[in-house]
């Protein structure tokens, strides 16, 4: 859903959306506890 909104808003702006990856990373917080952090990687390309 989020990716579709980005694609629609970028159609007339001179940019296009490439690959979109959603995932999570396992990180350690400052207090030493393990945390799962969600990630999103969006490839943005300039139209030529």
Long-range contacts (C-beta under 8 A, 24 or more apart in sequence): 2-40, 3-42, 6-42, 10-44, 14-46, 14-47, 15-44, 15-45, 15-46, 15-47, 16-44, 16-45, 16-47, 17-42, 17-43, 17-44, 17-45, 18-43, 18-44, 18-45, 19-43
